[in-house]
Amino acid sequence: MNFEPLFQLFSKFLSVVFSAFFSVSSLGSPICKEPPEAPDSFTPVIRFAVCSDIHLSGEEEDINEKRFRELFSEVSSYSNTHESYKGFDAVMVCGDMTEWGREKEYKAFREIIDEECPEETQMLVCMGNHEFIEQREGECEDAFVNYKKYVSESPDTHTVINGYHFIGLSYADSDENYGDKTKWLDAEIRKAVADTGDKPVFVFQHPHPTMTVYGSINWSDLSIRTVLSKYPQVVNFSGHSHYNAADPRSIWQGSFTALGTGGLTGLIGNNNYVDGDAGTTIESASFYIVEADAEGNIRIQLYDLHNGTFYSEADYYLTDVADKKAHYYTWNNLKSFDTAPVFADDEITAEINENNETVISFPDAKGYYDAQSYTVTVTKGLKTVYSNTVLSDYVHAVDDGKSVNLGVLESGTYKVNVVPMSPYSKTGCTLSGEITVA
């Protein structure tokens, strides 16, 4: 029996359920209200970078090592161009700095910090699940030993920089649990709030708080959300999913503020919440540059490390984070701007690669947001030879179209239909064309 139609129906049902949950969770927030932009007078008193999922291998010519080194140089260059404030105060790593938790990977991490991190820049690091993988297989010393040797004596940290509190929480064990550590987190946030009132408190850990940002259905922790929901002052950063941080759903404001960090090792996503992760066919990497002024206003910019430029659509300005009436980055408000994606032109091209596979290319479809995915159907006569939904290449900050490998096709003429879909599931008009395979 083919269960695929039932599974697709169930997926659509859950999509409706999750959308309803997100909508209810942001009741009372503005609708159709454009988020504010940082004014020209915005003057930072602190600046830090946020990344996750570096996955260092400790091997020579590791692309992830190259990316992590570039993060320091890119933020330093950015800081030096700002006359009002040139500080580069911290780098936050939301876990998975290593691939296995092996000592050689930690050595590589330490070496990069020693060589690239400016003396005045603090490292804020927590442990992710990959720091425990080798330990789970029983082939290595306790994961905390390597962490304490090469990173910090404490896996959980509370740091104050330029009047702002930073609280980082690591897993308690190799089963990706926090255990009683959530009590510590609760107590530390209370201390921060007692010190700075409604001023933002930056909290970071590896998994997303459940049912907040893009990826937080499959890659999340409920106990973290339970604690953070008590404190509207919290601005939380998390990784784990590698889900595209340029997606508008990667920022969420409800009982607190949450942002997904994407990852330095590559960005992925999910088409309908429950059918598993979908990879992209191109290299990608992103991280945030975060700045805050003396009054608690925050500017957050997402940087495309692969292309060396900022994502224009992921430039956020947060004000009065403790006041829910000032929350513009809610599900309801961001969804209210969503429009069906439209293709820039109507050209579909095809070429044969070295493996005799047919690769089609078509332009990007854009609405208020870039198309999140495309459903591609290829037919020859009455026969369907290819049908799949693929993520778009909006993991890049540049518009360079989309390519899809159809595999090896027989000679002949084929009809191609491409249907774009927005991040909030609005379907655009079909792009149709014909290709000929010699």
ABEGO torsion letter per residue (X at the ends): XBAAAAAAAAAAAAAAAAAAAAAAAABGBBBGBBBBBBBAABBBABBBBBBBGAGBAGBBGBAAAAAAAAAAAAAAAAAAABAABABBABBBBAEGABAAGBAAAAAAAAAAAAAABBAABBBBBBBBAAAAAAAAAGABBBAAAAAAAAABABABBBBBBGGBBBBBBBBABAAGBAEAAAAAAAAAAAAAAAAAEABBBBBBBABBBBGBBBGAAABBBAAAAAAAAABAABBBBBBGAGBBAABAAABBBBABBBBBAEEAAEBBBBAAGAAEBBBBABBBBBBBBBBBBAAGBBBBBBBBAAAGBBBAABBBBBBGAABAAABABBAAAAAAABBBBBBABABBBBBBBAAGBBBBBBBBBBBABBBABBBBBBBBEABBABBBBBBBAAABABBAEBBBBAEBBBBEBBBBBBBBBBAAGBBBBBBBBBBBBX
